[in-house]
Amino acid sequence: MLGSMRVMPCCFITGMAAGAASALAVRQAEDIRSISIKNLQDKLIEL
């Protein structure tokens, strides 16, 4: 059980980054692969 609990923060952070990347892609009306990594990092720091 403790092993499962250790990976939960990583899952949370990965999901948050994926959601932020998707939101940026929708706003920019571009493919998700073409978003600016710097913009994504700045958004994640703001959150």
C-alpha distance matrix in Angstrom:
0.0 3.8 5.4 5.3 6.4 8.9 10.5 11.2 14.4 15.7 15.5 17.3 19.9 20.6 21.2 23.4 25.4 25.9 27.1 29.5 30.8 31.5 33.3 35.4 36.4 37.5 39.5 41.2 41.8 40.8 38.4 34.9 35.6 38.7 37.2 37.7 34.7 36.2 36.5 32.9 31.8 34.2 32.8 29.2 30.5 32.4 29.4
3.8 0.0 3.8 5.4 5.0 6.2 9.0 10.2 12.5 14.0 14.8 16.3 18.4 19.6 20.7 22.5 24.3 25.3 26.7 28.6 30.0 31.1 32.8 34.6 35.8 37.2 38.9 40.5 41.4 40.4 38.1 34.4 35.0 37.8 36.2 36.3 33.1 34.4 34.8 31.3 29.9 32.2 31.2 27.5 28.4 30.4 27.6
5.4 3.8 0.0 3.8 5.4 5.3 6.9 9.2 11.7 12.2 13.0 15.3 17.0 17.6 19.1 21.2 22.6 23.3 25.2 27.1 28.1 29.3 31.3 32.9 33.9 35.4 37.4 38.6 39.4 38.2 35.6 32.1 32.3 35.3 33.9 34.1 30.9 32.4 33.1 29.6 28.3 30.9 30.0 26.3 27.5 29.8 27.2
5.3 5.4 3.8 0.0 3.8 5.5 5.6 6.7 10.1 10.7 10.5 12.7 15.1 15.5 16.4 18.7 20.4 20.9 22.4 24.7 25.8 26.6 28.6 30.5 31.4 32.7 34.7 36.2 36.8 35.8 33.3 29.8 30.4 33.4 32.0 32.5 29.5 31.2 31.5 27.9 27.0 29.5 28.2 24.6 26.2 28.2 25.3
6.4 5.0 5.4 3.8 0.0 3.8 5.5 5.4 8.0 9.9 10.3 11.4 13.8 15.1 15.9 17.6 19.7 20.7 21.8 23.8 25.4 26.4 27.9 29.8 31.1 32.4 34.1 35.7 36.7 35.9 33.7 30.1 30.9 33.6 31.8 32.0 29.0 30.3 30.5 26.9 25.7 27.9 26.6 23.0 24.1 26.0 23.0
8.9 6.2 5.3 5.5 3.8 0.0 3.8 5.7 6.9 8.1 9.7 11.2 12.6 14.0 15.6 17.1 18.5 20.0 21.6 23.1 24.4 26.0 27.6 29.0 30.4 32.0 33.6 34.9 36.1 35.0 32.8 29.1 29.5 32.1 30.3 30.2 26.9 28.1 28.7 25.3 23.7 26.2 25.3 21.5 22.4 24.8 22.2
10.5 9.0 6.9 5.6 5.5 3.8 0.0 3.8 5.7 5.3 6.4 8.8 10.2 10.8 12.5 14.5 15.7 16.7 18.5 20.3 21.3 22.7 24.6 26.1 27.2 28.8 30.6 31.9 32.8 31.6 29.3 25.6 26.0 28.8 27.2 27.4 24.2 25.8 26.3 22.7 21.6 24.2 23.2 19.6 21.0 23.4 20.8
11.2 10.2 9.2 6.7 5.4 5.7 3.8 0.0 3.9 5.4 5.1 6.2 8.7 9.9 10.6 12.3 14.3 15.3 16.5 18.4 20.0 21.1 22.6 24.5 25.8 27.1 28.8 30.4 31.4 30.5 28.5 24.9 25.8 28.4 26.6 26.9 24.0 25.4 25.4 21.8 20.9 23.2 21.6 18.1 19.7 21.6 18.6
14.4 12.5 11.7 10.1 8.0 6.9 5.7 3.9 0.0 3.8 5.4 5.0 6.1 8.5 9.9 10.5 12.3 14.2 15.3 16.5 18.3 19.9 21.1 22.6 24.3 25.8 27.1 28.6 30.0 29.2 27.5 23.7 24.6 26.8 24.6 24.5 21.5 22.5 22.6 19.1 17.8 19.9 18.6 15.0 16.2 18.2 15.4
15.7 14.0 12.2 10.7 9.9 8.1 5.3 5.4 3.8 0.0 3.8 5.4 5.2 6.1 8.5 9.9 10.6 12.2 14.2 15.4 16.5 18.3 20.0 21.2 22.5 24.4 25.9 27.0 28.3 27.1 25.0 21.2 21.7 24.2 22.3 22.3 19.1 20.6 21.0 17.4 16.3 19.0 18.0 14.4 16.0 18.5 16.1
15.5 14.8 13.0 10.5 10.3 9.7 6.4 5.1 5.4 3.8 0.0 3.8 5.5 5.2 6.1 8.6 10.0 10.5 12.2 14.2 15.3 16.4 18.3 20.0 21.0 22.5 24.4 25.8 26.6 25.6 23.5 19.8 20.8 23.5 21.8 22.4 19.6 21.5 21.4 17.6 17.3 19.9 18.3 15.0 17.3 19.3 16.5
17.3 16.3 15.3 12.7 11.4 11.2 8.8 6.2 5.0 5.4 3.8 0.0 3.8 5.5 5.2 6.2 8.7 10.0 10.6 12.3 14.3 15.4 16.6 18.5 20.1 21.2 22.7 24.4 25.6 25.1 23.4 19.8 21.2 23.4 21.2 21.6 19.1 20.5 19.9 16.2 15.9 17.9 15.9 12.6 14.9 16.3 13.2
19.9 18.4 17.0 15.1 13.8 12.6 10.2 8.7 6.1 5.2 5.5 3.8 0.0 3.8 5.4 5.1 6.2 8.6 9.9 10.6 12.2 14.2 15.4 16.6 18.4 20.1 21.2 22.6 24.1 23.3 21.7 18.0 19.0 21.0 18.6 18.6 15.8 16.9 16.7 13.1 12.3 14.6 13.1 9.6 11.8 13.8 11.3
20.6 19.6 17.6 15.5 15.1 14.0 10.8 9.9 8.5 6.1 5.2 5.5 3.8 0.0 3.8 5.4 5.2 6.2 8.6 10.0 10.5 12.3 14.3 15.4 16.5 18.4 20.1 21.1 22.2 21.0 19.0 15.3 16.1 18.6 16.7 17.2 14.5 16.5 16.4 12.7 12.6 15.5 14.0 11.0 13.8 15.9 13.7
21.2 20.7 19.1 16.4 15.9 15.6 12.5 10.6 9.9 8.5 6.1 5.2 5.4 3.8 0.0 3.8 5.4 5.1 6.1 8.6 9.8 10.5 12.3 14.2 15.3 16.5 18.4 19.9 20.8 20.1 18.4 14.8 16.5 18.9 16.9 18.0 15.9 17.9 17.0 13.3 14.0 16.3 14.0 11.5 14.7 16.0 13.2
23.4 22.5 21.2 18.7 17.6 17.1 14.5 12.3 10.5 9.9 8.6 6.2 5.1 5.4 3.8 0.0 3.8 5.5 5.2 6.2 8.6 9.9 10.6 12.4 14.3 15.5 16.6 18.4 19.8 19.5 18.4 14.8 16.7 18.4 15.8 16.4 14.4 15.8 14.5 10.9 11.5 13.2 10.6 8.1 11.3 12.3 9.5
25.4 24.3 22.6 20.4 19.7 18.5 15.7 14.3 12.3 10.6 10.0 8.7 6.2 5.2 5.4 3.8 0.0 3.8 5.4 5.1 6.1 8.6 9.9 10.6 12.2 14.3 15.4 16.4 18.0 17.2 15.8 12.1 13.5 15.1 12.6 13.0 10.8 12.5 11.7 7.9 8.7 11.2 9.2 7.0 10.5 12.1 10.3
25.9 25.3 23.3 20.9 20.7 20.0 16.7 15.3 14.2 12.2 10.5 10.0 8.6 6.2 5.1 5.5 3.8 0.0 3.8 5.5 5.1 6.1 8.6 9.9 10.5 12.3 14.3 15.4 16.2 15.2 13.5 9.8 11.6 13.9 12.0 13.5 11.9 14.4 13.3 9.7 11.5 14.0 11.8 10.3 14.0 15.2 13.3
27.1 26.7 25.2 22.4 21.8 21.6 18.5 16.5 15.3 14.2 12.2 10.6 9.9 8.6 6.1 5.2 5.4 3.8 0.0 3.8 5.4 5.1 6.2 8.7 9.9 10.6 12.4 14.3 15.1 15.1 14.1 10.9 13.6 15.2 12.9 14.5 13.7 15.6 13.6 10.3 12.5 14.0 11.0 10.1 13.9 14.1 11.9
29.5 28.6 27.1 24.7 23.8 23.1 20.3 18.4 16.5 15.4 14.2 12.3 10.6 10.0 8.6 6.2 5.1 5.5 3.8 0.0 3.8 5.4 5.1 6.2 8.6 10.0 10.6 12.3 14.1 14.0 13.7 10.5 13.0 13.8 10.7 11.7 11.0 12.3 10.0 7.0 9.4 10.5 7.4 7.3 11.0 11.1 9.6
30.8 30.0 28.1 25.8 25.4 24.4 21.3 20.0 18.3 16.5 15.3 14.3 12.2 10.5 9.8 8.6 6.1 5.1 5.4 3.8 0.0 3.8 5.4 5.1 6.2 8.7 10.0 10.6 12.0 11.2 10.3 6.9 9.2 10.2 7.5 9.2 8.8 11.1 9.3 6.3 9.4 11.3 9.1 9.4 13.0 13.6 12.8
31.5 31.1 29.3 26.6 26.4 26.0 22.7 21.1 19.9 18.3 16.4 15.4 14.2 12.3 10.5 9.9 8.6 6.1 5.1 5.4 3.8 0.0 3.8 5.4 5.1 6.2 8.6 9.9 10.3 10.0 9.3 6.5 9.9 11.1 9.2 11.9 12.2 14.6 12.3 9.8 13.1 14.6 11.9 12.4 16.1 16.2 14.9
33.3 32.8 31.3 28.6 27.9 27.6 24.6 22.6 21.1 20.0 18.3 16.6 15.4 14.3 12.3 10.6 9.9 8.6 6.2 5.1 5.4 3.8 0.0 3.8 5.4 5.2 6.2 8.6 9.8 10.7 11.2 9.2 12.6 12.8 10.2 12.3 13.1 14.6 11.6 9.7 13.0 13.5 10.4 11.7 15.1 14.3 13.2
35.4 34.6 32.9 30.5 29.8 29.0 26.1 24.5 22.6 21.2 20.0 18.5 16.6 15.4 14.2 12.4 10.6 9.9 8.7 6.2 5.1 5.4 3.8 0.0 3.8 5.5 5.2 6.1 8.4 8.8 9.8 8.0 10.7 10.0 7.0 8.8 10.3 11.6 8.5 7.5 11.2 11.5 9.1 11.2 14.3 13.8 13.7
36.4 35.8 33.9 31.4 31.1 30.4 27.2 25.8 24.3 22.5 21.0 20.1 18.4 16.5 15.3 14.3 12.2 10.5 9.9 8.6 6.2 5.1 5.4 3.8 0.0 3.8 5.5 5.2 5.8 5.5 6.2 5.1 8.4 7.9 6.2 9.4 11.3 13.4 10.9 9.9 13.7 14.6 12.6 14.3 17.6 17.4 17.2
37.5 37.2 35.4 32.7 32.4 32.0 28.8 27.1 25.8 24.4 22.5 21.2 20.1 18.4 16.5 15.5 14.3 12.3 10.6 10.0 8.7 6.2 5.2 5.5 3.8 0.0 3.8 5.5 5.0 6.8 8.3 8.2 11.7 11.4 9.9 12.9 14.8 16.6 13.7 12.8 16.5 16.9 14.4 16.2 19.5 18.7 18.1
39.5 38.9 37.4 34.7 34.1 33.6 30.6 28.8 27.1 25.9 24.4 22.7 21.2 20.1 18.4 16.6 15.4 14.3 12.4 10.6 10.0 8.6 6.2 5.2 5.5 3.8 0.0 3.8 5.5 8.0 10.6 10.5 13.6 12.3 10.1 12.3 14.7 15.6 12.3 12.3 15.9 15.5 13.1 15.7 18.4 17.1 17.2
41.2 40.5 38.6 36.2 35.7 34.9 31.9 30.4 28.6 27.0 25.8 24.4 22.6 21.1 19.9 18.4 16.4 15.4 14.3 12.3 10.6 9.9 8.6 6.1 5.2 5.5 3.8 0.0 3.8 5.4 8.5 9.3 11.6 9.5 7.9 10.2 13.2 14.4 11.5 12.1 15.8 15.6 14.0 16.8 19.4 18.6 19.1
41.8 41.4 39.4 36.8 36.7 36.1 32.8 31.4 30.0 28.3 26.6 25.6 24.1 22.2 20.8 19.8 18.0 16.2 15.1 14.1 12.0 10.3 9.8 8.4 5.8 5.0 5.5 3.8 0.0 3.8 7.0 8.9 11.6 10.1 9.7 12.8 15.7 17.4 14.8 14.9 18.7 19.0 17.2 19.5 22.5 21.8 21.9
40.8 40.4 38.2 35.8 35.9 35.0 31.6 30.5 29.2 27.1 25.6 25.1 23.3 21.0 20.1 19.5 17.2 15.2 15.1 14.0 11.2 10.0 10.7 8.8 5.5 6.8 8.0 5.4 3.8 0.0 3.8 6.4 8.2 6.6 7.4 10.8 13.6 15.9 14.0 13.9 17.6 18.5 17.2 19.2 22.2 22.1 22.3
38.4 38.1 35.6 33.3 33.7 32.8 29.3 28.5 27.5 25.0 23.5 23.4 21.7 19.0 18.4 18.4 15.8 13.5 14.1 13.7 10.3 9.3 11.2 9.8 6.2 8.3 10.6 8.5 7.0 3.8 0.0 3.8 5.4 5.5 7.2 10.9 13.0 16.0 14.7 13.9 17.3 19.0 17.8 19.1 22.3 22.8 22.6
34.9 34.4 32.1 29.8 30.1 29.1 25.6 24.9 23.7 21.2 19.8 19.8 18.0 15.3 14.8 14.8 12.1 9.8 10.9 10.5 6.9 6.5 9.2 8.0 5.1 8.2 10.5 9.3 8.9 6.4 3.8 0.0 3.8 5.4 5.8 9.3 10.4 13.7 12.5 11.0 14.3 16.3 15.0 15.8 19.2 20.0 19.6
35.6 35.0 32.3 30.4 30.9 29.5 26.0 25.8 24.6 21.7 20.8 21.2 19.0 16.1 16.5 16.7 13.5 11.6 13.6 13.0 9.2 9.9 12.6 10.7 8.4 11.7 13.6 11.6 11.6 8.2 5.4 3.8 0.0 3.8 5.8 8.6 9.4 13.0 12.9 11.6 14.4 16.9 16.4 17.0 20.0 21.3 21.4
38.7 37.8 35.3 33.4 33.6 32.1 28.8 28.4 26.8 24.2 23.5 23.4 21.0 18.6 18.9 18.4 15.1 13.9 15.2 13.8 10.2 11.1 12.8 10.0 7.9 11.4 12.3 9.5 10.1 6.6 5.5 5.4 3.8 0.0 3.8 6.5 8.7 11.7 11.3 11.2 14.2 16.0 15.8 17.2 19.8 20.9 21.5
37.2 36.2 33.9 32.0 31.8 30.3 27.2 26.6 24.6 22.3 21.8 21.2 18.6 16.7 16.9 15.8 12.6 12.0 12.9 10.7 7.5 9.2 10.2 7.0 6.2 9.9 10.1 7.9 9.7 7.4 7.2 5.8 5.8 3.8 0.0 3.8 6.3 8.8 7.7 7.7 10.9 12.4 12.1 13.7 16.3 17.1 17.9
37.7 36.3 34.1 32.5 32.0 30.2 27.4 26.9 24.5 22.3 22.4 21.6 18.6 17.2 18.0 16.4 13.0 13.5 14.5 11.7 9.2 11.9 12.3 8.8 9.4 12.9 12.3 10.2 12.8 10.8 10.9 9.3 8.6 6.5 3.8 0.0 3.8 5.4 5.2 6.4 8.7 10.0 10.8 12.5 14.4 15.6 16.9
34.7 33.1 30.9 29.5 29.0 26.9 24.2 24.0 21.5 19.1 19.6 19.1 15.8 14.5 15.9 14.4 10.8 11.9 13.7 11.0 8.8 12.2 13.1 10.3 11.3 14.8 14.7 13.2 15.7 13.6 13.0 10.4 9.4 8.7 6.3 3.8 0.0 3.8 5.4 5.0 6.1 8.6 9.8 10.5 12.3 14.2 15.4
36.2 34.4 32.4 31.2 30.3 28.1 25.8 25.4 22.5 20.6 21.5 20.5 16.9 16.5 17.9 15.8 12.5 14.4 15.6 12.3 11.1 14.6 14.6 11.6 13.4 16.6 15.6 14.4 17.4 15.9 16.0 13.7 13.0 11.7 8.8 5.4 3.8 0.0 3.8 5.4 5.1 6.1 8.6 9.9 10.6 12.4 14.4
36.5 34.8 33.1 31.5 30.5 28.7 26.3 25.4 22.6 21.0 21.4 19.9 16.7 16.4 17.0 14.5 11.7 13.3 13.6 10.0 9.3 12.3 11.6 8.5 10.9 13.7 12.3 11.5 14.8 14.0 14.7 12.5 12.9 11.3 7.7 5.2 5.4 3.8 0.0 3.8 5.4 5.1 6.2 8.6 9.9 10.6 12.5
32.9 31.3 29.6 27.9 26.9 25.3 22.7 21.8 19.1 17.4 17.6 16.2 13.1 12.7 13.3 10.9 7.9 9.7 10.3 7.0 6.3 9.8 9.7 7.5 9.9 12.8 12.3 12.1 14.9 13.9 13.9 11.0 11.6 11.2 7.7 6.4 5.0 5.4 3.8 0.0 3.8 5.4 5.1 6.2 8.7 9.9 10.8
31.8 29.9 28.3 27.0 25.7 23.7 21.6 20.9 17.8 16.3 17.3 15.9 12.3 12.6 14.0 11.5 8.7 11.5 12.5 9.4 9.4 13.1 13.0 11.2 13.7 16.5 15.9 15.8 18.7 17.6 17.3 14.3 14.4 14.2 10.9 8.7 6.1 5.1 5.4 3.8 0.0 3.8 5.4 5.1 6.2 8.7 10.0
34.2 32.2 30.9 29.5 27.9 26.2 24.2 23.2 19.9 19.0 19.9 17.9 14.6 15.5 16.3 13.2 11.2 14.0 14.0 10.5 11.3 14.6 13.5 11.5 14.6 16.9 15.5 15.6 19.0 18.5 19.0 16.3 16.9 16.0 12.4 10.0 8.6 6.1 5.1 5.4 3.8 0.0 3.8 5.5 5.1 6.3 8.8
32.8 31.2 30.0 28.2 26.6 25.3 23.2 21.6 18.6 18.0 18.3 15.9 13.1 14.0 14.0 10.6 9.2 11.8 11.0 7.4 9.1 11.9 10.4 9.1 12.6 14.4 13.1 14.0 17.2 17.2 17.8 15.0 16.4 15.8 12.1 10.8 9.8 8.6 6.2 5.1 5.4 3.8 0.0 3.8 5.4 5.1 6.4
29.2 27.5 26.3 24.6 23.0 21.5 19.6 18.1 15.0 14.4 15.0 12.6 9.6 11.0 11.5 8.1 7.0 10.3 10.1 7.3 9.4 12.4 11.7 11.2 14.3 16.2 15.7 16.8 19.5 19.2 19.1 15.8 17.0 17.2 13.7 12.5 10.5 9.9 8.6 6.2 5.1 5.5 3.8 0.0 3.8 5.4 5.2
30.5 28.4 27.5 26.2 24.1 22.4 21.0 19.7 16.2 16.0 17.3 14.9 11.8 13.8 14.7 11.3 10.5 14.0 13.9 11.0 13.0 16.1 15.1 14.3 17.6 19.5 18.4 19.4 22.5 22.2 22.3 19.2 20.0 19.8 16.3 14.4 12.3 10.6 9.9 8.7 6.2 5.1 5.4 3.8 0.0 3.8 5.4
32.4 30.4 29.8 28.2 26.0 24.8 23.4 21.6 18.2 18.5 19.3 16.3 13.8 15.9 16.0 12.3 12.1 15.2 14.1 11.1 13.6 16.2 14.3 13.8 17.4 18.7 17.1 18.6 21.8 22.1 22.8 20.0 21.3 20.9 17.1 15.6 14.2 12.4 10.6 9.9 8.7 6.3 5.1 5.4 3.8 0.0 3.8
29.4 27.6 27.2 25.3 23.0 22.2 20.8 18.6 15.4 16.1 16.5 13.2 11.3 13.7 13.2 9.5 10.3 13.3 11.9 9.6 12.8 14.9 13.2 13.7 17.2 18.1 17.2 19.1 21.9 22.3 22.6 19.6 21.4 21.5 17.9 16.9 15.4 14.4 12.5 10.8 10.0 8.8 6.4 5.2 5.4 3.8 0.0
